[in-house]
């Protein structure tokens, strides 16, 4: 009999990251509802302190709505340069202790600890060290896979410190909606509800054939594996792509604006879901249009706040497409996002990128 080597993976997430950076330099705001958001008419909430979240304020919510929900909140404009610096402080402390780290955004990362003799003790010391030296609180999920670790930290934060076996995760999250599982976005969740599947437990028990009919063999297997918290994806300390895109070449060229817009919205949602699954947010949203004569045009806009909200990506893509208004039938349509919050500074929002590339 062969025994599978023990895997120990931790997911670390800085609690209310942007708000914590602000509270660190303005301690008089501690204990108060704080919302970090811009002030433009289309501004969205970058983050909110837990005191503000109690009023229903959440990331990516329109700032106006957040102000209405929590009128006493103190609203602070985001300072992304400060956030990048603070993020660097935390992760360099972590890197001093753990060699294999995979960044999953400005405020979260996976740690490979399988070789560590005492991973829990190491993490306890790390959390304390980070708190003392940076005034940031980490939520920690520990498990045999990235999926268990991430689900645990996300569910029990703030100040979480939870270790779970796969079996414990299977039991613990059975009554929760499938959305708690990373990779299951709102669209998939809706399709599951249409099949009468409202919980992780119901997904665990769903006949694979039923899932395969609705989602195809591959995705059905993946959904089933996730519901049972099977995940053997490695912690990969690689730099992640600088941009993500989704493209579609139409079977026949499309002149109908409504059809183009539908396709664009679909791609925007797909991209948003992918970004959210990876915990990444970007500021530059671009479209690519290739006409039937192979004229290829890209249009991009850099928005004020980092986003992974499908709706925001869709709205901006649509505006870009409407402004371009293709004069000939369209052969290929694409949406791309770039300038991620966890990399070097994005172009200033005052100087939107406007590229026209005839090919
Ligand atoms: Mg966080």
Boltz pocket constraint, residues with backbone or C-beta under 6 A from the ligand:
constraints:
  - pocket:
      binder: B
      contacts: [[A, 13], [A, 14], [A, 15], [A, 16], [A, 17], [A, 107], [A, 108]]
      max_distance: 6.0
